[in-house]
């Protein structure tokens, strides 16, 4: 087993206690350690989430021969903040899985209470944990917190040299079928009864069990009869419910009449809240903080897959929020850190790709042939990156009549167009990197042969899913732009 080494705090990109946060959401088949490694090279400050893993998958990997557990649980990078998400409903099984995850040095362990059953593979976990008001979720969280408290080895600490915190990600509410979803124009009494009050009770129980923060996807989860993609877009967004909860700031209140707080849980601390759902641009993030200044963070999913090189601006964006918006929040000021794709962005993009690819290539030389299929997994983030650059270049040269997935982004959020020459240089550089990683021979038409090799490495199934995901992200961004 790869046990995380003692992590020196010097040189780490630890987020300060009061800083607002940007999270890249957990996404199945995307946010594996390869994707997290590449994204970390684009942003030092973004909080990166793993895919959701089921406890039984973790326990099975632990019993298997070879390095299956390492491949499943390893961090993307030794640097920066990473969150590992678990999806389960049995406290004993989740505790055993947590014990196996801890040596890998994650900064946060998250319990998934947001995926509808159809998305999480069935079973009484994910959003199903919200059905009973939070009693089952609280028991699972307590088991996770107890494992963390019992882990005394410094090797189990995260990137900031502290024990990982336990958090929960949930929906704003659940609905058994689409017909049970509370409509956007519902009266205040119905919203309070069916969404706001149950959400508050659920969160309080999780807090009393030891959860330190809560990520709320601000759509109801439809538990049956709706696909995962429609679950991310059809139920109406209700961020105002979360904003009201955060504004009142009373989530440290004890509810021992419902659930007995474990003795090791601090009864005085308050919760951090992170918004998820409808976050498709830096403007959306800035808008959320403008409406809810006490919000701790914002989490995006499909947007970083559609435009991974937007992550180059995350650090400057967060710094702008910290340094310039302490007294009076102004949305336009928050976007000062977001610039068009220029020569500097091109150089940084290619440098990140080189650092990522050459480290992966070196790793392959130390592995046996039976692990060679990981080269395809390692190529996936580069395929998304190349698609992003292709889309930007197509728009910047005026060919916006096409059905580009990212056509809704006609310009950068500062209103200035990306630099076509910088984009062309970045495309050439990225293709060169991919060619080296995939061992494409030099000579005529190397760029074209590299694209074919990249598509083959990624595979038709994954490539098709990537195209579908990017189209979904573009549609969501366009819907948000029209609505605003």
PyMOL commands that set and color helices and strands:
alter all, ss='L'
color gray80, all
select helices_A, chain A and resi 33-42+55-63+68-73+91-102+117-120+126-130+135-150+154-156+178-180+188-209+228-231+239-248+282-291+302-306+308-324+331-337+343-364+369-371+374-396+420-437+446-458+460-483
alter helices_A, ss='H'
color red, helices_A
select strands_A, chain A and resi 21-24+47-54+82-87+108-113+165-175+213-222+272-276+297-300
alter strands_A, ss='S'
color yellow, strands_A
deselect
rebuild
show_as cartoon
